[in-house]
Amino acid sequence: MSVDIAVVGGGPSGLFAALGLIRAFDGLKVKVYERAKNYRECGAGITLDVNGMKALRAVDEELFSRFQSTVVTSVNAMQNFDQH
């Protein structure tokens, strides 16, 4: 398989970058490389700044809405997501 873009890291940012690239460029071949063999719950939250939220919304409005419905706004106005 030929690859046009390699994304290193299969965490939230890497996966979302890959999704954004695939949607932005028709026919682009993207491969995500991840060191971990399996995904598992690790008990960590996700913090997105204003630009991260704008990028999320630009790539996938539905995913942005689902994310937005679960956030807690902290004192410094950053968006914090926690599934626990």
Secondary structure, DSSP 8 states (H G I E B T S, - for coil): ---SEEEE--SHHHHHHHHHHHHHSTT--EEEE-S-SS-------EEE-HHHHHHHHHH-HHHHHHHHTTEEE-TTS-EEE---
